[in-house]
Amino acid sequence: MSNTFDAIPQDDRIANAIQKLKSELRVVGQNSIPLAEANGRVLAQDILAFRDSPSIDVSAMDGYAVRIDDLNGLALPVIGTATAGSTPIDLHPQSAVRVFTGGPVPAQAQCVVRREDCNESETYVSVCLAADKVFSGMNIRRQGENVRTGELAVPRGTLLSANRFAGACTFLESDPVSVFQKVRISIINTGDELLPMGAPIQPWQIRDSNGPFLQSILTKHEWVDISRSQVADDPKAIETLIRERLPLSDVLLLTGGVSMGDTDYVPDAIQDCGGKVVFHRIPIRPGKPILGAYGPTGQLILGLPGNPLSVAVTFRRFALELIQHVGGFANSVPACKAILSTDDTKQIPLTWYRLVKLEPNGQLSLVPTLGSGDIASLVQADGFVEIPPNTLSSGIWPFYAW
C-alpha cells in the first residue's frame, strides 16, 4: 500500500496525517441535558453571561466602606455590616459600613479601607492611613469587571472539567445545556497469543495489556462510552467483528495486525468493510505501522501496532487528538514543552518518541527501554517526548503525559 505522505517533509508528516484524517470524520451529535449532569461532558453551545460578574460592586478585602471626604482623623460610627450575598446597605454621611470580602459595597462609598489599616471598636472605626494612601475605588471590585452581560463566558467545544463546570454553573441562566453526545468507542484487540488476566499461561503466551491500557486511559473520560472485544488472527473473524462494530461506533480502535507480516489482516479487513485508508506507516518509533482510516459514515478507524509501547505512544500522540475531534472539542489537548536533561548520544532518522519520567526538579529524564515490547519501562514512564529525526535527545521538547 502506497503512503500518500511520502512527498511531505518528514517533520510535517504527523500533523498532516492527523489533519487529513480529521477532514474525513463526522462529529457526534448533540443533546440537551440538565447542567447538573453535564460535568465532564463537551459543551455544544456558547454560554453567555446572563448577568455582570461581579453583579454589583463588591469588596476585595475585609474592611470598612467609607467616603474619602469623611476621613478627617475622627472615629466614624459603624452603621451596619455587609457580608457576601447580603442586601446592600446605604452609607450615610460621616459613617462607615463594615464589609467582608465579597460583600456588597454601598453605592455611596468611594473606597474600602482594610481592617489592618484601621483602629476598630464594636461601634466605631478610625482610619490610620495617610490621606495620599487612600484613593477612589481602593479595594473595590467593580460590577462587570470580570465579564459583562452577554459576553462569552464558556465557549462551545469546551470540556466541562471542574474549573469550566464552575463557570457554566455561574454564567448559565437556566437549564438545559447543550452538550455533544458521548463518543462510542469500540476497542478490538487482535492476536491468537493474547490471554486475559487470571488465565493459565505458558511461557510462550502473552498477557493482554493493550486492551486494559486503552480501557483504563479512556475510562477516566466522562465523554466516551467504551466496549472491548478480542479476536483471533483470522481474516474472516476480524472482518466480521469490524463489520459488526462499525455501525455501533463513532471510533474503532484496533491493536495488532497492521504491519507487513503474514498474519497482519487488519488493513485488508478495514477496506473490505468499506473503510478508506488515509495513512499507513509513518516514519516514527515506536509505532511506525500505525494505520488511519475512516468508515462508510465517517467513523474514525485507527489500527495501532500490537506492541505495548507502540499502543501507548500512538494512542496518546494520534488517537486522543482524533477522538477529541470526533467528540466536538474545539481544540485538542496540546503537548507542553519540557526540558529533557539526560541524553545517551543516540539519534535515529525517524521521529522518536522516547519514554521519560518527571523528576522532582520539574525536568524530565530518559527511561531506559529495550524495545516496544518492554512494558516494564512503560510502567516507569510518566509520558514521552517527541524528538525530531537525527537529533540528540537533550533539550526542550513536546512532552505528552499519559
C-alpha positions in Angstrom: 0.0 0.0 0.0 1.5 3.3 -1.0 2.0 6.0 1.6 0.4 9.3 0.5 2.7 11.3 2.8 6.0 10.3 1.1 6.2 13.7 -0.5 5.7 15.7 2.7 8.8 16.8 4.7 9.4 14.4 7.5 8.8 16.8 10.3 5.3 17.7 9.0 4.0 14.2 8.2 2.5 13.6 11.7 0.5 16.9 11.7 -0.6 16.4 8.1 -1.6 12.8 8.7 -3.8 13.8 11.6 -5.3 16.8 9.8 -6.1 14.9 6.7 -7.9 12.2 8.6 -9.8 14.8 10.7 -11.2 16.3 7.5 -13.0 13.0 6.7 -14.5 12.3 10.1 -18.0 13.0 11.4 -18.5 14.8 14.7 -21.0 13.3 17.1 -24.5 14.8 17.5 -25.8 17.0 20.3 -28.4 16.7 23.0 -29.8 18.8 25.9 -29.4 17.8 29.5 -29.6 19.4 32.9 -26.4 21.2 33.8 -26.1 19.1 36.9 -25.5 16.1 34.6 -23.0 17.9 32.3 -19.8 17.7 34.4 -17.1 16.1 32.3 -19.0 16.5 29.0 -18.2 18.6 26.0 -20.1 21.8 25.6 -22.1 22.2 22.3 -23.1 25.8 22.8 -21.6 29.1 23.8 -22.5 30.1 27.3 -23.0 33.8 27.5 -23.0 35.6 30.9 -26.6 36.2 31.9 -25.5 39.0 34.2 -22.4 41.0 35.0 -19.6 39.5 37.1 -19.4 40.8 39.7 -23.1 41.6 39.5 -22.6 44.6 41.8 -19.6 46.4 43.3 -18.1 44.1 46.0 -15.3 44.4 48.4 -11.9 42.8 47.7 -11.0 42.8 51.3 -12.3 42.6 54.9 -12.6 46.3 55.9 -14.7 49.4 56.0 -16.6 51.1 53.2 -16.3 54.9 53.5 -16.4 58.3 51.8 -13.0 59.7 51.3 -14.1 63.2 52.4 -15.2 61.7 55.7 -11.7 60.6 56.6 -10.7 63.5 58.8 -9.0 61.5 61.5 -12.1 61.2 63.6 -13.8 58.0 64.5 -16.8 57.1 62.3 -19.8 55.2 63.6 -20.2 51.8 62.1 -23.9 51.6 60.9 -24.0 48.1 59.6 -22.2 45.0 58.3 -22.2 43.8 54.7 -21.4 40.1 54.1 -21.2 38.2 50.8 -24.7 37.7 49.5 -26.4 40.2 51.8 -28.6 43.1 50.7 -26.6 46.3 50.1 -26.6 48.9 52.9 -26.9 52.7 52.3 -23.9 54.6 53.6 -24.9 57.8 55.4 -22.6 60.8 55.6 -20.0 60.7 58.4 -20.3 57.0 58.9 -18.8 53.6 57.8 -20.1 50.2 56.9 -18.2 47.1 58.0 -17.8 44.9 54.8 -16.4 41.4 54.4 -14.7 40.1 51.3 -17.3 39.7 48.6 -19.8 41.7 50.4 -21.7 44.5 48.5 -20.2 47.9 48.7 -22.7 50.7 49.4 -23.4 52.8 46.3 -22.3 56.0 48.3 -18.9 54.6 49.3 -15.8 55.6 47.4 -13.4 53.1 48.8 -12.8 50.2 51.2 -10.1 50.5 53.8 -8.6 47.2 55.1 -9.1 46.3 58.7 -5.4 46.2 59.1 -5.3 50.0 58.4 -8.0 50.9 60.9 -8.5 51.2 64.7 -11.7 49.3 65.5 -14.2 49.1 68.3 -17.6 47.5 68.2 -19.4 50.6 67.1 -16.7 53.0 65.8 -13.7 52.9 63.4 -10.9 55.3 62.5 -8.7 55.1 59.5 -4.9 55.2 60.2 -3.7 55.7 56.6 -2.3 58.9 55.4 -4.6 60.9 53.0 -2.3 60.3 50.0 -2.6 56.5 50.5 -6.4 56.5 50.1 -7.9 56.7 46.6 -11.3 56.2 44.9 -12.0 52.6 44.1 -9.5 51.2 46.5 -10.2 47.6 47.3 -13.5 47.6 45.3 -14.1 45.0 42.6 -16.3 46.9 40.1 -19.5 45.5 38.7 -18.8 43.7 35.4 -15.0 43.9 35.6 -14.8 40.1 35.0 -17.5 39.6 32.4 -20.3 41.8 31.1 -23.8 40.6 30.5 -24.0 38.9 27.1 -20.2 38.3 26.8 -18.8 34.9 26.1 -18.1 33.1 29.4 -17.6 29.5 28.4 -17.1 28.6 24.7 -18.5 25.8 22.6 -16.3 22.8 22.3 -15.0 23.2 25.9 -14.6 20.2 28.1 -16.6 20.9 31.3 -13.8 20.0 33.7 -14.1 21.3 37.2 -13.0 24.8 36.6 -15.2 25.3 33.4 -18.1 23.5 35.0 -17.9 26.1 37.8 -18.0 28.8 35.2 -21.0 27.2 33.5 -22.8 27.0 36.9 -22.1 30.7 37.4 -23.0 32.1 34.0 -25.7 29.9 32.5 -29.1 31.4 33.5 -31.1 28.1 33.5 -31.3 24.5 32.3 -30.9 22.8 29.9 -27.4 22.9 28.4 -26.4 21.5 25.0 -23.6 19.0 25.0 -22.1 16.7 22.4 -23.2 13.1 22.7 -20.8 10.7 24.1 -18.2 9.2 21.7 -18.9 5.5 21.3 -15.5 3.7 21.1 -15.1 0.1 20.2 -11.7 -1.4 21.2 -10.7 -4.6 19.2 -7.6 -6.4 20.3 -6.3 -8.8 17.6 -4.0 -11.8 18.3 -4.1 -15.5 19.0 -1.4 -15.1 21.6 -3.3 -12.7 24.0 -4.6 -14.1 27.3 -6.6 -12.2 29.9 -5.5 -11.6 33.5 -6.0 -14.8 35.6 -6.0 -17.3 32.7 -3.4 -20.1 32.9 -0.4 -19.0 30.8 2.5 -20.7 29.2 6.0 -19.1 28.7 5.3 -18.7 25.0 2.0 -16.9 25.6 1.4 -13.2 26.2 -0.8 -11.5 28.8 -3.0 -8.8 27.1 -2.0 -5.3 28.2 -3.2 -3.3 25.2 -6.9 -3.7 25.9 -6.6 -2.8 29.6 -4.3 0.1 28.8 -6.8 1.6 26.3 -9.8 0.9 28.5 -8.0 2.5 31.5 -6.9 5.6 29.7 -10.3 6.1 28.2 -12.5 5.3 31.2 -11.4 8.4 33.1 -13.3 10.5 30.5 -17.0 11.2 31.0 -17.5 12.0 27.4 -16.9 8.5 26.0 -18.7 5.1 26.1 -16.4 2.1 25.7 -16.7 -1.5 24.6 -13.9 -4.0 24.2 -13.5 -7.2 22.2 -10.8 -9.7 21.3 -10.4 -11.6 18.1 -8.0 -14.2 16.8 -5.7 -13.7 13.9 -8.2 -14.9 11.4 -9.1 -12.7 8.4 -12.7 -13.6 8.3 -13.2 -13.2 12.1 -11.5 -9.8 12.0 -13.6 -8.6 9.1 -16.8 -9.9 10.7 -16.1 -8.2 14.0 -15.2 -4.9 12.3 -18.4 -5.1 10.2 -20.4 -5.7 13.3 -18.9 -2.9 15.4 -18.8 -0.1 12.8 -22.5 0.8 12.8 -22.4 0.9 16.6 -19.3 3.1 16.9 -18.0 6.6 16.3 -14.5 5.3 16.8 -12.9 1.9 16.1 -9.5 1.3 17.8 -7.7 -1.9 16.8 -4.4 -3.2 18.2 -2.1 -5.5 16.3 -2.3 -6.9 12.8 -1.3 -3.7 10.9 2.3 -4.4 9.9 3.6 -6.3 6.9 3.5 -9.9 8.3 1.6 -12.9 7.0 -1.0 -12.6 9.8 -1.5 -8.8 9.6 -5.0 -8.9 8.3 -6.4 -5.6 9.6 -5.7 -3.3 6.7 -7.5 -5.5 4.2 -10.3 -6.2 6.6 -10.8 -2.4 7.1 -11.0 -1.9 3.4 -13.3 -4.9 2.8 -15.7 -3.3 5.3 -15.8 0.0 3.4 -13.1 1.8 5.2 -10.9 4.3 3.4 -7.2 4.3 4.4 -5.7 7.8 4.8 -2.3 6.8 6.0 -0.4 3.6 6.8 3.1 3.7 8.1 4.6 6.9 9.3 8.3 7.4 10.0 8.1 7.2 13.8 9.5 5.0 16.5 7.8 3.2 18.1 4.5 2.8 16.2 5.6 3.1 12.6 2.9 0.7 11.2 0.0 2.8 12.5 -2.9 3.0 10.2 -5.5 5.7 10.0 -8.8 5.3 8.1 -12.4 6.4 8.1 -15.6 4.3 7.9 -18.5 4.4 5.4 -20.3 7.1 7.5 -17.2 9.0 8.7 -16.3 6.8 11.7 -12.7 7.1 12.9 -10.8 3.8 12.4 -7.3 3.5 13.8 -5.1 0.5 13.6 -2.5 0.7 16.3 0.6 -1.6 16.3 0.5 -4.5 18.7 3.5 -3.9 21.0 2.6 -2.2 24.3 4.8 0.8 23.9 3.6 1.4 20.4 0.0 1.3 21.6 0.6 3.7 24.4 2.5 6.2 22.3 0.3 6.1 19.2 -2.8 6.4 21.3 -1.6 9.5 23.1 0.0 11.1 20.1 -2.5 10.3 17.4 -5.7 8.7 18.7 -6.5 11.1 21.5 -6.5 14.2 19.3 -8.6 12.5 16.7 -11.1 11.2 19.2 -11.4 14.6 20.7 -12.2 16.0 17.3 -15.0 13.4 16.8 -16.3 14.3 20.3 -16.7 18.0 19.4 -13.7 19.5 21.1 -12.8 22.9 19.7 -9.1 22.3 20.4 -7.2 19.1 21.3 -5.2 19.0 24.5 -1.8 20.2 23.4 1.6 18.9 24.5 3.6 21.0 26.9 7.2 21.9 26.4 9.6 20.4 28.9 13.3 20.1 29.5 14.9 16.7 28.9 18.0 16.9 31.0 19.6 13.5 30.1 21.0 12.1 26.9 22.5 8.9 25.7 24.1 10.3 22.5 21.7 8.3 20.3 19.8 9.6 17.3 17.7 7.9 14.6 16.4 9.1 11.2 12.8 8.9 12.4 10.7 11.0 14.8 11.5 9.3 18.1 9.1 9.0 21.0 11.2 8.5 24.0 9.8 7.4 27.3 10.6 9.8 30.2 9.8 10.3 33.8 9.2 13.6 35.6 11.9 14.4 38.2 11.3 16.4 41.4 13.0 19.4 39.9 10.4 19.6 37.1 12.7 18.4 34.4 12.5 15.0 32.5 14.9 12.1 32.4 15.0 9.2 29.9 13.6 5.9 30.9 15.8 3.1 29.5 13.9 0.7 27.3 14.8 -2.4 25.4 12.2 -2.0 22.7 8.5 -1.6 22.0 7.6 -4.7 23.9 9.3 -3.6 27.1 6.3 -2.9 29.2 8.4 -2.7 32.3 9.8 0.6 31.0 6.3 1.8 30.3 5.4 1.2 34.0 8.2 3.7 35.0 7.3 6.4 32.4 5.2 9.4 33.1 4.9 10.0 29.3 7.2 10.6 26.4 8.9 13.4 24.4 8.9 13.8 20.7 12.4 14.0 19.3 12.9 15.2 15.7 14.8 12.9 13.3 18.6 12.9 13.5 18.6 14.9 16.8 20.2 14.3 20.2 17.6 13.9 22.9 18.7 16.6 25.4 16.8 19.8 25.0 13.3 21.3 25.2 10.7 19.1 23.5 7.0 18.5 23.4 6.1 16.3 26.4 3.0 14.1 26.2 1.9 12.9 29.6 -0.3 9.8 29.8 
